[in-house]
Amino acid sequence: MNDKELLEDLILSAMNDAVRQISDALSAKMKTATGGMNLPF
């Protein structure tokens, strides 16, 4: 694997992790705001 491919993989992995963390945080905030009701959003 050359450096360009490694960099692309690292960036993609970091972006996916950031999206997952944002989604988890949003879910936790929504759970708190809705009092634990399971509402789709």
Summary of the structure (lengths in Angstrom):
residues: 41
radius of gyration: 16.1
end to end distance: 39.9
largest distance: 49.7
contacts: 68
relative contact order: 0.09
helix: 76%
strand: 0%
